[in-house]
Amino acid sequence: MSIINYNRHSPSKLFGLIFNSPSNTAFDLANRQIYLPILEDVLLWDYKSSSVIREFHDLGCTSLVTQLSFNQTNNQLAVGYNDGSIRIWEEDSLIVTLNGHSSAVTALEWDADALKLFSASKDTNIIIWDTLSHQGLARLKGHRDVVNSLHFLPTNHLVSSSNDSFIKLWDLNTHLCIQTLIGHRTAIQSTTIKDDILASGSSDGEIRLWSIDYEALKNGLSTDENNNIITFINYLTNLSTHTINRKRITQLSFHDSLPLLAILSSDKSIEFLRLRTAEEIKAKLARRKRRNKDKGKPVNENASEEVTINDRLTPHLVLHSNSKVKSFSFPPLPSSFDHKAPAQVLLALANNAAEVHAIPQPTKKSVEDSQPEAVRLHSLDLPGHRADIRALALSSDDQLLASASNGQLKIWNMKTQACLRTIECGYAICIAFLPGNKTIVVGTKSGNLELYDLISSTQIADVDAHDNTIYGIDISPSKKSFVTASGDKDVKFWDIVQVERDSDTVVDTKVTSVGIVHTRTLKMTDEVLAVKFSPDSRLIAVSLLDSTVKVFFNDSLKFYLSLYGHKLPVLSMDISYDSKLIITSSADKNIKIWGLDFGDCNKSLFGHDGSVMQVKFEKDSHKFWSSSKDATIAYWDGDKFEQIQKLHGHQGEIWALVTSNDGQFLVTGSHDKSIRVWEKLDEPLFLEEEREKALEELYEADLNEAQNDQDDEKEAEDVHKATSATLMAGEKIIEALELADEDVNALKDYEALSDIDKAKVGAPPSRHAQFIAVGNPTADEYVLKFVLEKISPAELHDALLVLPFSHVVSLLSYLEIWSEKVGSFKWNKIKLTIIVKGWNIALVARVLFFLLKTHHHQIVANRVMRNTMIGLREKLRTRLSEQKSLVGYNLAALKVIRRAHDADTIAKYLEEEDMDEERANQRLKADEEALMNAGKKRKRIII
């Protein structure tokens, strides 16, 4: 039996997107940059030049971005995904992938030093991550529904809010919830904090304001004079706004540096409120006293009136957008920012666009009466469609791609993915390049055929072709005519001709352009959904609403065959290059392969979970592609009736699919407004491997489901998540331990022989090929340096959980060996060799402590391990003490160097500034900030 080799296809390009994600965005005003998520990627844009600076993409990741957080302290971007994973990027380098959540990440928050990252998820859990060791420190369990927002407090506390209508305050030292705020009646969608004010908004439109007592948080749990427990966060009042009352609140945000509060509801507007200055509050209170006096109410002129939160907040302006606002973000302000200048805000829109608006500051004159208006500064909208991509077409040389949606036709350069033309059109359903690649015909929902000239980007003809929607256009093999299919039950044939028309640029001048002439009409009994010429021009196939496909002779339009068998109408069809096979796809999720000789059905294929919208043969082959509403693309062998490969990537229904004329790639367009290019690789593909891969994906999905079902009453626990990567890492450790034990035992048996027996046996036992392949290390060196050290720190703990206890015992014996080994490393720059005791003591200690914590009862009950544990205690304690002394010595030396440097620098600045200490300190601070910013831009180097 011969094995057929296929070529693998892989995603290569993604374009046509500006913003399309349930995630938030990030705004870097200092560098004029914005971070916009698009499906599984994040793009860094220069919003002034509308150009992409960087793309954050992890090969193999197809999960949707659901949350991101950019930290300016360490110049790192944390991105949360729909599968629960978190990736941390620095510039264009992926530092680590963290796995701990079992469902979509909904919130990310850094601590003040950017050493810890807090994440929340739809699985109701909050995880604390150590970004240096790349491991989870604790899982906080207290909420009963999706956690929507997190806020770190400088007192080392965390505030979280959830759909369960509660706000919780967590002590990060004890990992316990120390206060739960009750008050909202529905899901809390967003919270925001500025100074001592906490604002929370819910799905019923209620906004509550709370005060944070930082002094009480510093003092910890205590009681007042009446022996009542002092609460840390206290309710102040409800906030009512003019425009967003009783509407669902989707986002609240205080500006970090300016006195602004922005409120986003589920519509096209954002309301901005302003925190009054002390002078304004004083003036307001004075006016209130005057009004009370005029009304005859008693007024105490000497008493100071209490300032409420409603006195501090006042409406500022309402920003209206042309489309629904999905999210917004304020930028952190650079030190050089003029605080009197307008504030800027980034809007991410639901129509695949983004805008930057300026929010003017109030003027001193007539502050209360002024009506400021927001100004749109920049808009990102050209490189994408505003609506679903309904049709695609490639030019004959595969250099240009045309995409069409409701109201827009765009032309793309396939090499650079640049948008060359954007032309307004009707509601496009189907499109095609006419011969010469200079003219495009568009079939619209209204039944019109629109012709566009690509050179001048103008409409050259608008023909009232049908009385209903035009569902399909197909160019004849002769390239001299085309046919259209419509819901008015007509199939019309059109000749492509040259016509004269008035010039668009020169008055009273005629120019020659492409035109169309109606020649024939084929009347059908039902609505026509698709039409296709056979490559030999002999036949034409017509799909009808009655779920049948009629085949006619092209020249006489006489009936030839009727193909019936689909339960729902056929949405797309294609005929093979040799005119022997026709494939049809239907809303019944079925693909059928028919013979065109007798109309017999060769095979019915089921490979999609939704309506199959498009099918297309590969050039000069019986292999074909199908796309579906289930957001997947399938590659089929039409001769063997087997699915070769299934491609994932789109996050919505795939409406359009087109294959290249050279058979090297295909392009798809989707409801998610993205255009994807899938390229054929030289890498061979084997069907058995694809089936195994599909089974692994099913296994991992079941694994996640099993982890979701676990319910534990503990408020805090360790962070673990089994994935295919951690299982493979665990298997590698098991395999390495078995090889090492076998090698050690064989050597021990040989050494135990007498000299006579050794002479009889001859050479020492041969070692496993795995040792020889990596340079013939010792067994213990192989386990540490070629296996354990190669495992990512984020996956190490979960990999160790895979080990059976017998292998744990073996690993503990190697830990003892590593703790007493003497190693060295060379620093070639100054030809220095440093001798260190113990191999990778940090890793050894981490593995040991985790194994002790996990297998404590078994280890204590095992007397055989007593000597091993005593040896480990003595040796490791000594090594850790040496490490502690070394780190302390280095820190002390660095502090001395820093003090000397500062003393020299300040002496120099004092001399230059004529002994003005204040100006000298300002210069020193400015230089330190510049040095820190320069350090942020340096690329991370892994040693």
BELRA-V242882 format. One record per run of one state. SS is the DSSP state (helix for helix, strand for strand, loop for the rest). FROM is the first residue (numbers start at 1). TO is the last residue. If there is no record, write none. Layout:
SS&FROM&TO / SS&FROM&TO
This chain:
loop&1&5 / strand&6&15 / loop&16&19 / strand&20&20 / loop&21&25 / strand&26&28 / loop&29&32 / strand&33&38 / loop&39&40 / strand&41&46 / loop&47&50 / strand&51&56 / loop&57&64 / strand&65&71 / loop&72&75 / strand&76&81 / loop&82&84 / strand&85&90 / loop&91&92 / strand&93&99 / loop&100&104 / strand&105&110 / loop&111&115 / strand&116&121 / loop&122&124 / strand&125&130 / loop&131&134 / strand&135&141 / loop&142&146 / strand&147&153 / loop&154&156 / strand&157&162 / loop&163&166 / strand&167&171 / loop&172&175 / strand&176&181 / loop&182&187 / strand&188&194 / loop&195&196 / strand&197&202 / loop&203&206 / strand&207&212 / loop&213&213 / helix&214&219 / loop&220&222 / strand&223&223 / loop&224&228 / strand&229&229 / loop&230&232 / strand&233&239 / loop&240&248 / strand&249&254 / loop&255&259 / strand&260&265 / loop&266&268 / strand&269&275 / loop&276&277 / helix&278&294 / loop&295&308 / helix&309&312 / strand&313&320 / loop&321&324 / strand&325&330 / loop&331&342 / strand&343&349 / loop&350&352 / strand&353&359 / loop&360&374 / strand&375&380 / loop&381&390 / strand&391&394 / loop&395&399 / strand&400&413 / loop&414&418 / strand&419&433 / loop&434&438 / strand&439&444 / loop&445&447 / strand&448&453 / loop&454&457 / strand&458&464 / loop&465&469 / strand&470&475 / loop&476&480 / strand&481&486 / loop&487&489 / strand&490&502 / loop&503&509 / strand&510&523 / loop&524&527 / strand&528&533 / loop&534&538 / strand&539&544 / loop&545&548 / strand&549&553 / loop&554&558 / strand&559&563 / loop&564&569 / strand&570&575 / loop&576&580 / strand&581&586 / loop&587&589 / strand&590&595 / loop&596&600 / strand&601&606 / loop&607&611 / strand&612&617 / loop&618&622 / strand&623&628 / loop&629&631 / strand&632&637 / loop&638&641 / strand&642&648 / loop&649&653 / strand&654&659 / loop&660&664 / strand&665&670 / loop&671&674 / strand&675&685 / loop&686&686 / helix&687&709 / loop&710&715 / strand&716&717 / loop&718&723 / helix&724&752 / loop&753&754 / helix&755&761 / loop&762&768 / helix&769&773 / loop&774&778 / helix&779&785 / loop&786&787 / helix&788&790 / loop&791&792 / helix&793&800 / loop&801&804 / helix&805&820 / loop&821&821 / strand&822&827 / loop&828&831 / strand&832&837 / loop&838&840 / helix&841&854 / loop&855&855 / helix&856&861 / loop&862&862 / helix&863&912 / loop&913&916 / helix&917&937 / loop&938&943
